[in-house]
Amino acid sequence: MRSSPGTHLWLAVIAITSLVIALTPESVDTYLLHRNSSNLHQLAHHPLRALLGSAFWIEDPAGLLLYAALFELIHAPVERWLGTAKWLVVVATAHVAATLISQQVVLIAIRHHDVPRSMAHVVDIGVSYGLAASAGLLAYRLARPWRWLYLAGVVAFFAVPFAAERTYTDLGHVISLAIGLACYPLTRGGKSLAPEWGPGAH
């Protein structure tokens, strides 16, 4: 935990908010989730709260164990590798950029009557944009040829749902993954998890 404090502090806050959701009445849950959403309505009236608060809640407390595992497998190794400051810059950038771009797409769709106006008030919370960015960065932590296999799997994981469903959340995931991959310059000087395959390797 000492080597990845940001990951575990973030996870601890999510555990607390998930406990709140699990223990409070449904009406309170609905209020809290909408209040901390980064939907169009909240972004227009409370942009800073919406962008920050949405990163510390998950809609279904039952998913906490899954997110805990993903944080340990994805965020923690990247934070240990790059350092907390660089990791946080990438994750925060992805969360903010993916949220703003995807919600702008929702706004355009509302104006063109492609989606109902109620989309401006949907619950839009979660930590998946940051995870997608870290998943992209993690590719550079792996030695070839494992890097290419991992990268193919990650790209397929996020691109296939986007191609099939084209939801604003899927768009946000693709944007976040691209941001993570674009942050390669931050990874220079890091050590690979395994040695590169060279001539004579078996």
C-alpha positions in Angstrom: 0.0 0.0 0.0 2.9 2.4 0.7 4.1 2.0 -2.8 0.7 3.0 -4.3 -1.0 5.3 -1.8 -3.1 7.1 -4.4 -4.7 3.8 -5.5 -5.5 2.7 -2.0 -6.8 6.0 -0.8 -9.1 6.2 -3.8 -10.3 2.7 -3.2 -10.9 3.5 0.5 -13.1 6.5 -0.4 -15.0 4.3 -2.9 -15.5 1.7 -0.2 -17.0 4.4 2.2 -19.3 5.8 -0.4 -20.4 2.3 -1.4 -21.2 1.5 2.2 -23.3 4.7 2.4 -25.2 3.6 -0.7 -25.7 0.1 0.8 -27.0 1.4 4.1 -29.2 4.3 3.2 -32.8 4.3 1.9 -33.3 4.2 -1.9 -34.5 7.8 -2.0 -31.2 8.9 -0.4 -29.2 6.8 -2.8 -30.9 8.3 -5.7 -30.2 11.8 -4.4 -26.6 11.2 -3.7 -25.9 9.5 -7.0 -27.6 12.3 -9.0 -25.9 15.0 -6.9 -22.5 13.5 -7.7 -23.1 12.7 -11.3 -21.2 14.3 -14.1 -24.2 14.5 -16.3 -25.1 17.6 -18.4 -27.2 19.2 -15.7 -24.6 18.8 -12.9 -21.8 19.9 -15.2 -23.7 23.1 -16.1 -24.5 24.0 -12.5 -21.7 22.5 -10.4 -18.9 21.5 -12.8 -16.1 21.1 -10.2 -18.2 19.0 -7.9 -19.6 16.9 -10.7 -16.1 16.1 -12.1 -14.5 15.4 -8.8 -17.4 13.7 -7.0 -18.3 11.3 -9.9 -14.9 9.7 -9.5 -15.6 8.5 -6.0 -18.9 6.7 -6.4 -20.0 3.4 -8.0 -23.7 2.8 -8.7 -23.8 -0.7 -7.4 -22.0 -1.5 -4.1 -22.0 -5.2 -5.1 -19.3 -4.3 -7.6 -16.9 -3.1 -5.0 -14.9 -6.3 -4.8 -14.5 -6.3 -8.6 -13.3 -2.8 -8.6 -10.9 -3.6 -5.7 -9.4 -6.4 -7.8 -9.1 -4.1 -10.8 -7.4 -1.4 -8.8 -4.9 -3.8 -7.5 -4.2 -5.3 -11.0 -4.2 -2.1 -13.0 -3.9 1.1 -11.0 -1.5 -0.1 -8.3 1.2 -1.4 -10.7 1.1 1.8 -12.8 1.3 4.0 -9.8 4.3 2.1 -8.4 6.0 2.2 -11.8 5.4 5.9 -12.7 5.0 7.4 -9.2 1.9 8.9 -7.7 2.1 12.3 -9.4 2.4 11.0 -13.0 -0.2 8.3 -12.5 -2.6 10.9 -11.0 -2.1 13.3 -13.9 -3.0 10.6 -16.4 -6.0 9.3 -14.5 -7.4 12.7 -13.8 -6.9 13.9 -17.4 -8.6 10.8 -18.7 -11.5 11.2 -16.3 -12.1 14.8 -17.0 -11.5 14.7 -20.8 -13.6 11.6 -21.4 -16.4 13.0 -19.3 -16.5 16.3 -21.0 -16.2 15.0 -24.5 -18.8 12.2 -24.0 -21.2 14.6 -22.4 -20.7 17.1 -25.3 -21.8 14.2 -27.6 -24.9 13.7 -25.5 -25.6 17.4 -25.7 -25.3 17.4 -29.5 -27.5 14.3 -29.6 -30.2 16.0 -27.5 -30.1 19.1 -29.7 -30.6 16.9 -32.8 -33.4 15.0 -31.1 -31.5 11.7 -31.3 -31.9 11.1 -27.6 -34.5 12.3 -25.1 -33.8 15.4 -23.0 -33.8 13.2 -19.9 -30.3 12.1 -20.8 -29.1 15.4 -19.3 -30.1 14.1 -15.9 -28.9 10.5 -16.0 -26.6 9.1 -13.4 -23.1 9.3 -14.7 -20.6 8.2 -12.1 -17.8 5.7 -11.7 -14.1 5.0 -11.9 -14.0 3.2 -15.2 -12.5 6.1 -17.3 -9.5 6.2 -15.0 -9.1 2.4 -15.2 -9.2 2.5 -19.0 -6.4 5.1 -19.0 -4.2 3.0 -16.6 -5.0 -0.1 -18.7 -3.5 1.7 -21.7 -0.4 2.8 -19.8 0.1 -0.7 -18.4 0.8 -1.9 -22.0 4.2 -0.1 -21.8 5.0 -1.9 -18.6 5.1 -5.2 -20.4 7.9 -6.6 -22.5 7.4 -7.6 -26.1 5.7 -9.8 -27.4 3.4 -9.8 -24.4 2.8 -6.1 -24.8 1.2 -6.6 -28.2 -1.0 -9.5 -27.0 -2.1 -7.5 -24.0 -2.7 -4.4 -26.1 -4.8 -6.3 -28.6 -7.0 -7.6 -25.8 -7.4 -4.2 -24.1 -8.3 -2.5 -27.4 -10.8 -5.2 -28.2 -12.3 -5.0 -24.7 -13.2 -1.4 -25.1 -13.6 -1.0 -28.9 -16.0 -3.9 -29.5 -18.7 -2.6 -27.1 -18.3 0.9 -28.6 -18.7 -0.4 -32.1 -21.7 -2.5 -31.2 -23.6 -0.1 -28.8 -22.1 3.4 -29.3 -23.1 4.6 -25.9 -21.6 7.7 -24.4 -20.0 5.6 -21.7 -18.3 3.3 -24.3 -17.1 6.5 -26.1 -15.6 7.7 -22.8 -13.8 4.4 -22.3 -12.2 4.6 -25.8 -11.1 8.2 -25.2 -9.6 7.2 -21.9 -7.7 4.3 -23.3 -6.4 6.5 -26.1 -5.2 9.1 -23.5 -3.5 6.4 -21.5 -1.7 5.2 -24.7 -0.8 8.7 -25.7 1.0 9.2 -22.4 3.9 7.0 -23.4 6.5 9.8 -22.9 5.7 9.6 -19.2 6.8 5.9 -19.1 10.4 6.4 -20.4 12.9 5.1 -17.9 10.6 2.5 -16.4 11.6 -1.1 -16.1 9.8 -3.9 -17.9 8.2 -6.7 -16.0 10.0 -9.3 -18.1 13.1 -9.1 -20.3 12.7 -8.3 -23.9 13.0 -11.2 -26.4 16.2 -10.8 -28.4 18.3 -12.9 -30.7 19.0 -16.3 -29.2 16.1 -16.1 -26.7 14.0 -19.2 -26.2 
